[in-house]
Amino acid sequence: MNGWMRRRLPLGAIPLLLLVPALAPAAAAAPTRQAAPLIQVAQSAKYGPILVSSTGMTLYILTAEANTAIKCADKCLTFWPPLLVQSAGAAPTAAAGISGTLGTVDRPGTNPQVTYDGFPVYMYYQDKAPGDANGQGTQFAGGEYTVIRPQGVPLAATAVERLAVHITATGTAVRGRVSVRYVYLGRQVERACGSAGCQFFIPYGVTVHLTQRPTDAASWPFKQWRIRSIGTGSTARATSRAIPAIRMTDSYRVTAVYTAG
């Protein structure tokens, strides 16, 4: 028997010698806790499968920010907080079933922001609980905030066209209203113009349907539509159809013309 084993130890040291061997195996056996993926998939009652944060909050992209061309900065971030990685060198993680490409883009004074197919990813300040998607369709900086699909950002989200609507008027009196309707990402969007001039940003590739409603159809009926591409060298086309349709491949100016009395 070795000499150190024959030494007499103070009574208070004995429990320590007995406990140390027992604690070491327990600590080694404790499992390592894995952090939840930063981006996950949830089923939205309104929009179907969408991407959410690790806490279940709906995630968005701004269609005007393709190729990480950041438009939302400064005060905008109060309303649209960016989804950030946990540290400067961290890579974003995603749950199974998400096929888009993850990346990051630098932001001054904070950790990098997560990107999805080249679009910076945001949350919305008015979403208070998982399942909320109150930011859907918000227009900003020539684009639109939209929820994100697990299959990747659709091509239609990479470009936004401009639709300018003008209603002819007598003096300052506007005698009608134009409604703009289109379907995008499986939902129907409707916008209205009730002044002499309005402008909407609409995703590339969708077909826009226009309807008109004179204030007083008996006295101020609309007569025709005049549809002109805003690009130089374009020619106008006129139609008297009640619901003309325009496929968004350019920027258009639409005039609803009415006749007096």
Residue pairs with C-beta under 8 A, 6 or more apart in sequence:
9 17
35 54
35 86
35 93
36 54
37 54
37 93
37 94
37 95
38 53
38 54
38 83
38 85
38 86
38 92
38 93
38 94
38 114
39 51
39 52
39 53
39 54
39 59
39 83
39 92
39 93
39 94
39 95
39 98
39 102
39 114
39 116
39 121
40 51
40 52
40 53
40 54
40 56
40 94
40 95
41 49
41 50
41 51
41 52
41 95
41 97
41 98
41 150
42 49
42 50
42 51
42 52
42 56
42 58
42 130
42 131
43 49
44 50
44 58
44 131
44 133
44 147
45 131
46 133
46 187
47 133
47 136
47 147
47 185
47 186
47 187
48 186
49 149
49 150
50 58
50 59
50 133
50 147
50 148
50 149
50 150
51 58
51 59
51 98
51 116
51 121
51 147
51 148
51 149
51 150
52 58
52 59
52 130
53 59
53 83
53 123
55 130
56 130
56 131
57 123
57 127
57 130
57 132
58 123
58 124
58 127
58 130
58 131
58 132
58 133
58 135
58 147
59 83
59 116
59 121
59 122
59 123
59 147
59 148
60 80
60 121
60 122
60 123
60 124
60 135
60 136
60 145
60 146
60 147
60 148
61 116
61 119
61 120
61 121
61 122
61 145
61 146
61 148
61 153
61 157
62 71
62 72
62 80
62 119
62 120
62 122
62 140
62 141
62 143
62 144
62 145
63 119
63 143
63 144
63 145
63 146
63 157
63 158
63 159
63 160
63 203
64 71
64 140
64 141
64 142
64 143
64 144
64 160
65 71
65 72
65 119
65 120
65 143
66 118
66 119
66 157
66 158
66 159
67 118
68 105
68 115
68 118
68 119
68 120
70 105
70 107
70 120
71 140
71 141
71 142
71 143
72 80
72 82
72 120
72 122
72 140
72 141
76 140
78 125
79 124
79 125
79 126
80 122
80 123
80 124
80 125
80 135
80 145
81 122
81 123
81 125
82 107
82 110
82 113
82 114
82 120
82 121
82 122
82 123
83 113
83 114
83 121
83 122
83 123
84 107
84 110
84 111
84 112
84 113
84 114
85 91
85 92
85 104
85 111
85 112
85 113
85 114
86 111
87 111
88 111
88 112
90 111
91 102
91 104
92 102
92 103
92 104
92 114
93 102
94 102
97 150
98 150
99 150
99 151
99 152
100 116
100 117
100 148
100 149
100 150
100 151
100 152
100 153
101 116
101 117
101 118
101 152
102 114
102 115
102 116
103 114
103 115
103 116
103 118
104 112
104 113
104 114
104 115
105 112
105 113
105 115
105 120
106 112
106 113
107 113
113 120
113 121
114 120
114 121
115 121
116 148
116 152
116 153
117 152
117 153
118 153
119 153
119 157
121 148
122 135
122 145
124 132
124 133
124 134
124 135
124 138
124 145
126 132
126 134
126 135
127 133
127 134
127 135
133 147
135 145
136 145
136 146
136 147
136 187
137 144
137 145
137 146
137 189
138 144
138 145
139 145
139 200
139 201
142 160
142 162
142 201
143 160
143 201
144 160
144 201
144 203
146 157
146 184
146 185
147 185
149 185
154 185
155 204
155 205
156 184
156 185
156 203
156 204
156 205
156 206
157 203
158 204
159 203
159 204
159 205
160 201
160 202
160 203
160 204
161 201
161 202
161 203
161 204
161 248
161 249
161 250
161 251
161 252
162 199
162 200
162 201
162 202
162 230
162 251
162 252
163 180
163 199
163 200
163 201
163 202
163 208
163 246
163 248
163 251
163 252
163 254
164 197
164 198
164 199
164 230
164 251
164 252
164 253
164 254
165 178
165 180
165 193
165 197
165 198
165 199
165 200
165 210
165 253
165 254
165 255
165 256
166 196
166 197
166 198
166 253
166 254
166 255
166 256
167 174
167 175
167 176
167 177
167 178
167 193
167 195
167 196
167 197
167 255
167 256
167 258
168 255
168 256
168 257
168 258
169 175
169 196
170 260
174 194
174 195
174 196
174 215
175 214
175 215
175 216
175 220
175 258
176 212
176 213
176 214
176 215
176 220
176 222
176 256
176 258
177 192
177 193
177 194
177 212
177 213
177 215
178 192
178 193
178 194
178 198
178 210
178 211
178 212
178 213
178 254
178 256
179 190
179 191
179 192
179 193
179 210
179 211
179 212
179 213
180 190
180 191
180 192
180 193
180 200
180 202
180 208
180 209
180 210
181 188
181 189
181 190
181 208
181 209
181 210
181 211
182 188
182 189
182 202
182 206
182 207
182 208
182 209
183 189
183 206
184 203
184 206
191 198
191 200
193 200
202 208
202 248
203 248
204 248
204 249
205 247
205 248
205 249
206 247
206 248
207 245
207 246
207 247
207 248
208 245
208 246
208 247
208 248
209 243
209 244
209 245
210 225
210 243
210 244
210 245
210 246
210 254
210 256
211 242
211 243
212 222
212 225
212 242
212 256
214 220
214 221
214 222
214 258
219 260
219 261
220 258
220 259
220 260
220 261
221 258
221 259
222 256
222 257
222 258
223 240
223 257
223 258
223 259
224 238
224 239
224 240
224 257
225 238
225 239
225 240
225 241
225 244
225 254
225 255
225 256
225 257
226 236
226 237
226 238
226 254
226 255
226 257
227 236
227 237
227 238
227 239
227 244
227 246
227 252
227 253
227 254
227 255
228 234
228 235
228 236
228 237
228 252
228 253
228 254
228 255
229 235
229 250
229 251
229 252
229 253
230 250
230 251
230 252
230 253
231 250
231 251
234 250
246 252
246 254
